[in-house]
Amino acid sequence: MGRTFGLMGVDWEQRVDFERLRVARLDRIKGLLRASELGSMVCFDPNNIRYITSTLIGTWSNDKFVRWSLLMQDREPIMWDFGSAARHHQIYCPWLDTRSRAGITNFRGGIRPEAGRAEDVAHKIKVELEQAGLVNDPVGLDIVEPPIMFALQKEGLNVIDGQQLMLQARMIKSEDELVLLDTACMMVDAAYEELYKVMGPGMKENECVGLVAKTLYDLGSEHVEGVNAISGERTHPHPHIYSDRVMRPGDPVFFDILHAYNGYRTCYYRTFAIGSASRALVDAYARCRYYLDDAISRVKPGATTAEVAEAFPRAQEFGFPNEESAFALQLGHGVGLSIWEKPVISRLIEPEHADVIEEGMVFALETYWPAADGYQAARIEEQLIVRKTGAEVITRFPAEQLLVAGQRYQTVEGALPTMRERQSNLNRPDGLLREGVKPNGADQPRPKSPEPAGRQHSTDRAASSKERQPNLRRQPRSRRSSR
């Protein structure tokens, strides 16, 4: 079973062993590199750099591509880093020894091409490859800006796709990676608990996002990558971005919480109803849950991703013309140092391109179903570890049935039902509107309506007018008040 601990390091309990984590990751990619056609691997993707070198300079650098690492056959990695970060690594990252160096790319295009930064990067890499006798071997590359790609080719290097090798390395998780992923999910459990306690009519989607972010950062999250908060009519079709919409009674609302704890991510959807839920939403949720549970039941070592994808409904069954247009609504994807890793499970992928599921994989399965009324939908996601006997779900906030958030309303006859239509006139007692059936007292004769004023007799009009006159007689003052 998965395990989670406190969030500190202690001397009296074996928790995450970060040295073991670093060694296990590096050994795995070294072994795969040794068995491949590649002589070396150059990484600009921050997640791949972290996997190989166990370095980080802040999430602000995730989309900058200003740092890079080089891993060569049977050698330790070299890291070129942003400014003084290289000096920091020399002091605090002893596993890099003397292999932490200063270097800068073209600053995501901010430095003029004529300044030669791309050529400098390529030259630094070639020098190391020449010294190792690997300059003529293929160089694997994950993600790169075009000027650097061109500069590497100009140096005569045979650059090929290395992203698949890195994703293959990251696909199977070590013992410590599993604990970190489980802990990240624990923190989202807590965020959903906070949401459930405060949600109600009048709360905005962006307020929910702020609450989730605060909860996660207070618990020690390294990076809140995103919080999808989608409510009401925005749930169908799914826009994948939160807004400032205000929640109303009877609204569906679903969330996807993506964050990282020591680099390891979550992708974790839950759906709620605000105050009450319509029958259509309850039915949509039940169907969404059915497809998800069916997919989870198929997960085991040796099964293929295509076999799991067969549990998902076809795009045409829920209103889309093809699988590409419905992509990500019924989906499985690996989770690790990023939220989209191998394996990917989708009907879009032909069975001949499926992956075989292995013990130690961690991935998320997510399903979606629109309600029959055309403006609501349900969305659920579970993150799981592949064990010898099947799937172990590590996302624990309750989701087997639709949860209703917000206060319970009391009527003269007791609690207002939590399954009801959002329009009050549709929530009449069963059969009340059938012909001849009326609520208590409604079958009594109604008082006669007064005749129109023009048809009343003059004496009646005078009497009626007098009755409507206020009493204008002055009341005698009390003795106390007359003094």
Buried (B, 14 or more C-beta within 10 A) or exposed (E): EBEBBEEEEEEEEEBBBEEEBBBBBBEBBBEBBEEBEBBBBBBBBBBBBBBBBBBBBEEEBBEBBBBBBBBBBEBBBBBBBBEEBBEBBBEEBEBBEEBBBEBBBBBEEEBEEEEBBBBBBBEBBBEBBEEBEBBEBBBBBBBBBEBBBBBBEEBEBEBEEBBEBBBBBBBBBBEBBBBBBBBBBBBBBBBBEBBBEEBBBEBBBBBBBEBBBBBBBEBEBBBBBBBBBBBBBBBBEBEEEBBEBBBBBBBBBBBBBBBBBBBBBBBBBBBBBBBBBBEBBBBBBEBBBBBBBBBBEBBBBEBBBBBBBBBBBEBEEBEBEEBEEBBEBBBBBBBBBBBBBBBBBBBBBEEEEBBEBEBBBBBBBBBBBBBEBEBBBBBBBBBBBBBEEBBBBBBBBEBEEBBBBBEEEEEEEEEBEBBBBBEEEEBEEEEEEEEEEEEEEEEEEEEEEEEEEEEBEEEEEEEEEEEEEEEEEEEEEEEEEEE
